[in-house]
Every structure is written in C-alpha cells, then in structure tokens.
C-alpha cells in the first residue's frame, strides 16, 4: 500500500506557507465548536512538539539480567536490569504553520516500529527506495548504519485526537497503577487551556483508547470537547480564565495529586487539583489557584522549566516540606537577567481547629464561617542561578533560562542557560537549617540556545541529555564530572525528549522536519550516543 496522500503532500505544503503565520499572535488563534478548516491527518507528524511514553508502564527494574532471556515475556534487559517494555509513544503535533485547524496527539506502536526497523536487517531497503506499509524502512543516505521509517504504518490512527494549536509537552497522572487507565495533561497555547485526555486499553492486546469528549465534536470528528478543556478557575465560565501561554506541567502526587503549570509569556503560576474541587464541582480536574509567581524586572515575565525536589521523610526532607507533607517546586524564570530560580510550595487551606469555619463552594461564601478549602501555591524564595556571563549577549536574545531537572537524590538541581548555552549545577543538599543550600557550584558550556533537559541513568552513571534546537544536536553531559561525553546529530529543530529505559534509547521530537530520532544509550553498544533510527521521513520546513 503506498504512502498516504497527506504524507506525499506534506513537504510541498510546508514550502508554500509563510513564516508570518507561525509568528501570528497566539491570542488570536482559537479552535471553537464546529472548528472550520482542514483537519490534520490522523497518521502523520505535523511539527511534533511533545513525546510521552505510556505512563501506565512502570520504569522500575524487576530484577537483574544478562540478556532478554532472563526477563519476563513483555520485558527487556537494559543495563543489566529487566524492565517492562512500553508499547505506546504518544506524539503531540503542534501544527506550527497553521496549515490545519488543530493540534493533535497520535499513538505510535513502538513494538511494531522496533520490529520493523531492527529485527531483520535484510528487510531494510537501500537509501532512497520507495516505501509502503509492507516495507516501511530504508537506510538513511550517507549514514547506512541508521534506519528511517515512514510513520504511518506504526500509528494507531483511529485513536488520534485533536485539540487547540501550539500544544506543549504532555504530562501524565496515573491515579491507580493497578488498572489500565491514566490521565494525560496537555498545555495548549493557541487555545489557552489545559486539555486532558483519558488513556485506557492497549496493554493486553486490546485496542488503545484516547478519550477527551470528542464525540461532542459538531463535525463528527476527533476534536476534544469543552468538558476536557480546562480554561477557567474552578471550571466556572464566570471566573478568571487561565493565563496565556501555558507551557510546562509538573505533576505532583505526594501528598496529594496536583499539577503546576508555568506560562512562558505570563508571570502567573497555575495550580490544578487533579481530583477536582473539594466542595462542589463535577469531578473533573480543576484550576484552583493562579498567582503572580514569576514577576521580573524587565519587559517580559514568565516561567519555563519546572521540577519537584525529591523528598524522603527519613533521610532527606527539607524543613519547608514539613516531613514531605508539602511539595517543594523549583522553576526557571524565562526572561530574568541576572538568572534566577523561583522556589515555591502548595498549602492546603482547611478550617481551623475548634473554629466555626467550614469548607464551602464559591457560590456559598456568604455562609457564616465559609472558606474555600483548595490548595494554593505559596512562594518561598528566589535565588540566583549563576551561569556564564551574559555581558556580551545581545539584548535581542531575551530568553535566559530553559529546562530544569533534579538528580534522583534531590541534592543537585540542573539548569539550562539559554544564551550563552550552558548546563548549571546547583547544590540543593540540605544545610544546617535543614533546607536546601541552593548554591550554584559548577557550569559546563553546551550548544547555543538549548531547550529541553532530561537526566538518564544507565545503571552506573547519570547523564544530562540536552536538545539543541538551532544546531540540530543532542548534547550528552556526564554528570559525574560535568563534562560533555557525547554529541550526536538529530533531526531539524530537536526539542522534546523521552526516555525508553527498557530499550536503552532516547526519543527526540524534531519539530522542523516532522520526525522522531532514536538515540542509542546502551552501555555496551558500538553505536552508543548516536542516532540509530528515525520515525518519519525528513522533510525540512522551508519558508
């Protein structure tokens, strides 16, 4: 079967679009009921902007191994540890050139992809060969050790869903690991909202389902319904709307399920109660608090990367967490110079003991003693992130910080400096007052304008993975000595990263050529730290 029409026409369509469309004000973009225009294809990458491996599959090791034969039927041996293999990779499409009327999320069958790309080298066609669904993979020109496969045969297109344009990286909440359900949260910038999708099935040979109220789409299509678009405080259309440009989501499950949302173009931090309102409501997740958390001294304000410090009540509990009963969050200020990190927590508001206070809904505040009993974000402190000097940086290069990530212990925070590009290590171990020291201790230069940071544990050592959007590279930094250990080419416009521990690989979303790179991370592999595969055929975006 030949490639779909959407795949064949995609490159030409990109070349016809003007860059001005990409720069159109996000506040003017909306996907409403009826949603006129052309639906995005259900089986193709369109400016992939997010990757999420199936959150229902645990990444925890189940035992030691020497080969796959030592592990269970659905497991693989990676770094001498047996781990369950996730079948599904959820890919978010941003639709950045606005050629279609929506962004989308589509599931990629990783089992089918890995079998087609790597199980039988003799089945891989030579570079430049025509592909179809029966023979979807070929060698990459000038790099015959790497394989590229068209994405359509591996996409479960009937499960694809649509939502607003310019979605960011998704996050997940798995309320009950014993069942086959999870919630996926997607920050949507073009239709300012947090759209949530309910994931089920697809774990035991049955069909995978993505449910977001798409049956209510007036066009009879795939567009998520209003009930799954969180846009207003407490889901009340008469209350304040979510701030513009929601960008990153950090899900916190301990001690209660919350989601914190930074906004790249706004100083607000949004807080979601994933189990819904304590009083009233309809059981849906709800935005319960918005506060000015990222105010800055310059013209622009906004947050970017966000991470929760790990907490152990026995050995490593910051005093501000009250023995790990409160989350401790760190987030980067996107535009602030000098570079800065904001630290905050969430506090539950409950009736005072032996008082007449009672929890009420927003419409019942005239009740004597009535208070809103919802968690609120509370700032704790802000500290300088150090980094390389910005004295020689042009004032036009406004972005200062990008992603952040903690070590497994919580004693180190890693921060991406944008320009000049650097990875900063901050000492967040506990001081004499039992709170994190928050002191920058070292820096290593990486590519200019890095965007995304993930930490990879290979069983012996930890590595920082840094995507480089402008140079189309992935930097790999050895965190034992904070030095660059590897550098590999990716596709064009690499951004989001996702780790597949069972297969010892990292996936890279290449937004500008509509592909996903597969980077080998296996300790004993001759191709370690290089791109060994690519899902999708590279079609660079051209103005």
N, C-alpha and C positions, 0 to 999 in steps of 0.2 A: 504493500500500500504506500503511495507516495506521500511526501510531506503535506501537511495541511496548507490551505491557501493562506492562512494567517502567517505561517512561518515563511512561506515563499515571498510574501509581500512586505514583510516587516522591515527589512533593510531599506527598501525604496521609500517606504513611508517615512522613516526616520529622516532620511536625507531631504525630504520635502518640507519638514517642519522648521519653523523659525525659532531661534533661541529665545526670542522675546516671550514666547508662550511659557517657557519654563520659568521666566522671571516675573510672570504676572502676579499681582498681589494675592496672597493666599486667602485673604479675607473676602475676595470676590468670587472664590470658587465654591460651589455648593452642589451637592448631589441630593436632590429632593425627590419626593414621590413622583412616580411616572418617569423620572430620570431620562430625559430625551438624549439622543445621540447614539453612538455605536457602542455596544457592549464590548469589553475586552475579550479576547479569545480565552477559552477556559483551559487550554492546554499549553500555553506559551508564556515565557518570561517576558515581561514588559518593564524594564528598569527595575530589576529586583532590588528591594530595599531592606529586606529582613529575612532571617533564617531562624527556624526554631525546630530542633529535633524533638520527636514525640515526647512530651513531658511526662507521659504516663509510664514510660520505661525507665527504671532506675539505672543510674550510672554506677551504683555501688558494686564493688567486686564481690563475687560469691565464692571465690576460692582461688588457689594458685594453679598454675598450668605451665606446660611446656609447649603445647600445641592445642588446636581446636578440639582434638580428640579427647582432651582431658576435661572438656566443658560440656554443659548441657546442650540439648538439641538446638535451642534458639540462642545459644551464646557463642562468643568468640573469645579466643585467647589473645589478649593485647597486653604488652608489658608484663607478661607472666601472671596476669590476672584474668579470671573468667568474668565476663560481663555480658548482660543481655544485649542483643542487637536490636536497635530501634528500626522499624520498617519504614516509618514515615518521616519525611522532612517537609515542613510547612514553609513555603516560599511566599513572601509578601511582595507584590508588584506595586510600584509607586505611580506608574503611568505619568512619568515626569514631563513628557512632551504634550500631555493632554490630548493625545490622539483619540483616546476612548473616553467614555463617560464615567469611569470609576477606577479605583484601585481594586486589587483582588488578592485573594490568598488561595494557593493551589497546593495540593499534597503530592509529593514526589515519592515513588516507591523505591526506597534505597536497596532493598533486596534485589529487585529486578535490575536496577542500574548496575550494581556491583557484579552481578552475574554476567550481564551483557558486556561490560567493559573489561573485566579482569579474569573471568573464569577460563576462557578459551582464547588465547592469543591468536590462534589461527583463524578465528571468526572475525577478527578486526580487519576492516578494509584498509587499503592504502590511502595515503593523504590525497584529498581532492575527489575521492569517489563519491558518487551519488548515494544518498542514504534513504532508507524507508523503514517501516516499522519492523520488518523481519531482520534487517541488517542495519541497526541504528548507529553503529560506532565505526570510527576510522582513525587512523593515525593523524597527528597534527603535523602539518607541513613544517619541515626543518627541525622538528622535535619528535621523531618517530617513537621515542620511548614513552610519549604521552598520548592519551586517547581522548578524543572528543566524541560525544554522542548527542544527537538531537534529543530534546527533552520530551517531546510529545508521547512517545511510547511508554514513558515512565510516570506520566501524570495521570492521576485518577480524576479526569475532568468532570465527571458527574458530581464530585464533591466540592468543586470550586465555588467560592462565594465572592460577592462584590461589596464594596463599601466606598467611602469617600476617597478623594485623590490625596496623594502625598502621605501615605501611611508610613509610620516609622517601625522600628523593630518591635516584634511582639514579645510579650512575657506571658507566663502561664501560672495558674494556680491549680494544683491537684488536691482537692479537698479530701478525698478518700482514696489512698493508693491501692486499696483492695478492689476497687471497681474499675471499669474501663472508661471513666469519664474524667474530663478536665476542662477548665475554662482558659481560653486564650484571650488576652487583652491586647488591643492594637491601638496605639496613639495615631489619630488621623488629623493631619494638619489642615488639609484643604476643606474639610467639614469639621471644624474643631469639635472633637469628641473623643471619648474612649469607646471604641466599638468592641463588644465582647462576643466571642464565638464559642459555642459549646461543642466539645470534641468527644466523640464516642465511637465504639466499634473499631474494627480493623486490626485487632490484636490476635485473633484466633482463627484467621481465615475468612471472617465475615467482612462485610463492607464497612469502610470508614465513613463517618458522617460528620459534617460540619454544619451546625445548626445556629442560625442567627436571625430567625424570623423571616427568612427570605420568601416564605410562602405568601407573605403580605405584599410582595412587590407587585405594584399595579400593572407592570408589564409582563407579569408571569415569569420573571427571570430569577436572578440569583442575588439581588440586592438586599442587604441586611435591613430588617425592619426597624422602625423607630424605637421599639422597646429595647433593642440591643445597642442603641447609640446613646451613651451616657453624656448628656450635654448640659444639664442643669443641676445646680446644687440641690441635693435631696430628691432628684428626679422631679422637681417641681418647675414646670414651664414659666411660672411667675417669679422664680428666684433667679439669682445670678447665673449667667452662663459660664461654662468652663473657659479659662483664659486661652488666648490664641497660641498656636503652635505647640501643642503637647508633643513632647519629643522622646523622652526616655521614661520607662516604667521600672520601678523596683518593687517586686512583690515580697512582702514580709509576712511570714506565717507564725512567728513566735514573738509574743504570746498570743496574738490574735491575727486573723487574716486581713491584712491591709495592703494597699498599693499606693506608692508615692510616685507622682508624675512631675517631672521637670518640664519647663516650657522654654524653648530656645529663644523666643522673641518676647518673653514677658517675665517679670520679676516674681510672679506667683509660683507657689508650690501647691499642687492639688493633692488631696488625700481621699482615697476611696475606701469604704468599708465593703469588703467583698461579700460578706454575709448579709448586707442590706442594713437598713435603719433599725435601731433598737426598738423604736416605737413608731408604729405606722409603717408606711411603705408597702411594697408589694412583693418583697422577697428578692428583688433584683439588687445587684451591686449598686452602690450609690456614692456619688461625690458628697462627702460630708463636711469638707473644710477646704478653703482656699485662703492662703495668707501670703503677704509680700515677704518672701524669703531671700530673694536674690537681688535686692536693690544694689546698684553700683554707682560709682562716682562719675561715670562717663555718660554719653548719649544713650547707649544701648544697655539693656539689662536682660538677664536670662540665665537659666541653669542648663546644664548639659548632662555629663555623666553622673550616675548616682549608684551608690553601693551601700550595703548594710555591713557593719563590722560584725564578724563572728563573735559569739559570746558563749562562755562556758561558766555556769554558776559556781563550779567547783574550783577552777584554776585561772580563769581569765575573764572576769566580769567587771567592766568599768563601773565605777560608783554611780554614774549617771543612769545606768540601766536598771538600778535597784535589783541587783542579782538577776539580771536578764529578764525582768518582767516588762521592760520597755525597750523598743528597738533603738539602735544608735545608727544614724544615717549620715553619710558624707556625700556631698555633691560639689561638682566644679562650677565656678562662675564662668560663664562662657566668654564674657567680654571684658572682665575686670583686669586692669593693669595698675598696680602690681598684682601678680597672680594670687588667687585666693580660693580656699575651700570653705564651704559652709557646713557646719555640723548641727544636727537637729534630732529631735525625737518625736514621739507621739504620746500624748497623755490622754487617758480616759477621764471623762467628766462623769461623776456619779454623785448621787445625793449624799450629803454629809451625814455621818452617823448621828443618830438621835435628833435629826432635824425634821422639819416638815417638807423638805424638798422631795419632789417626785419627778421621774422622767416622763416627759410628755412629747407629743409630736409638735411640729412647727405651728400648727393651727390651734394649739391648746396652751399657748404661753400665757394666756390670761388666767389659767388655773393657779390658785394660790400655791406658791412654792414650786411651780412648774419650771423645769430646766431642760435644755436639750442635752441628752446624755450620749453624745457622739464623740469619738476621738478627735483630737486636734493636734496639728503639727506645732511644735514649740522650738524656736531657735535656741541653741546652746552657746555656740561661739563661732567665730570665723578666724582663720589663721592663714598666714602667707605660705604659699606653696613652693617658694624658692624658684628653681629652674634656671635656664640660661638667660643671659642678659637680653633684654628687648630694646636696648638703646638704639640699635641700628635697624630696627624693624620699621618699615614704612607705616605711617599712621593709617593707610588704607587697609592694611592687614589687621582687621579688627578682632577676629577671633583669637582668643588667648589659650583657653584650655578645652580639652575634649573629654574622653572617657576616663573613668577611674575604676580600680579593682583592688580588692583586698587579697592578701595571702590567706591560706587556709586557716592559719592561727589567728589572724586579725592583727598581728603585731606589725605588719607593713601594709601601707597603702601605696599603690602605684597610680601615677597621674600622668596623663598625656598633655604635654605642652605643644601648642599648635605651631607657633612661628616665633623663633626657630624651633624646629621639631625636636622634642626630647622626651625621654621617659624619666620621671622623677620618682625617687623612693622616699617615702615619708615614714619616720619611725612612729608607729601608733601603739607601741607597747605601753604597759601601764607604769606610771610614775609613782612617786611616794604618796600622792593623794588618791591613788587607785583610779585615776583617769588617764586616757591616752596622752602621751607626750606631745604628739602632733608636731614633730620637728623634721623638716626636710634634711636628709643626710647625704644623698648622692644623686647624680644625674648622668645619663648617657644620651648622646645625640642619636637621633633616628632620622627618618625621612622628613622632608618639609610637609607640614600640614597633615599629620596623621589624624585618623578619625576614631577608629574602634580599637579597644584593648580587651583581650581575654588572656587568662592565665591557664597554661596547660601543664599538667602533672604527668610525667612519663613513668612514674614509679620510682625514679631515682632523683630526678631534678625537676625544678619548676622553670617554665619558660613563659615570657610575655610575648604574646602574638599581637603585632601592631599592623593594622591595614593602612596603606599609603595611597590615598585616592588619586593624587596628582601623578605620582610616578609609577602607578600600577604595580606595586610591590607589596610583599608581606615581609616585615622585619621580624626576626625571631631573636629575642634577648634572653640570655642565660641569667637567671635571677640570682644564682649563687655568687656571681661576681659582677653582675650588672654590666655585661659586655655583649656585643652583637655576636650571636653564634651562627646565624644563618640569614640568608636573604634569597627570596625566590620571586620570580615573576608571577603575577596573577593575570586576570583579565583586565579590561579597561574600566577604571572607576571602581576599584575594590572598596568595599565599605564594611558591611556586617559580617561577622564571623560566627560559626557554630562548631562545637567540638563533638566528635564522634569517638568516644573512648574505646568502644568495643572494636571498631575497625581501625583504630590508631590513625585517625585522619581529622583534618580541619576543612570545613567548607567555607568558601569565601563568595559572597554575593558581589558580582561585578556589574554594577548598575548601568554602565555606559556601553557594554557590548552584550547585555542580556544573557549572561552565562553564570554558572556557579563553578568555581575552581575547587578541585580536590587536592589537598596538600598532604603528602605522606609524612607522618610523625613517628613512625615505628623506629625504635632504638636500633634494631639490628638490620635495618633496610639500607640497601645501596642507594636508594633514591630518597633518603630522609631529607626533609626540609625542601622538597621540590614539588612542583605541580605534576601530578601523575595523570590527572584526568580533568575533564571539563564537561559539565552537563549543559547542553545548549551549544549552538554553533555561533562563534563570534561574529557579530555584526555591529561594528563600531558605530556609535551615534555620530552623525555628521550633520552640521547645520544646513 
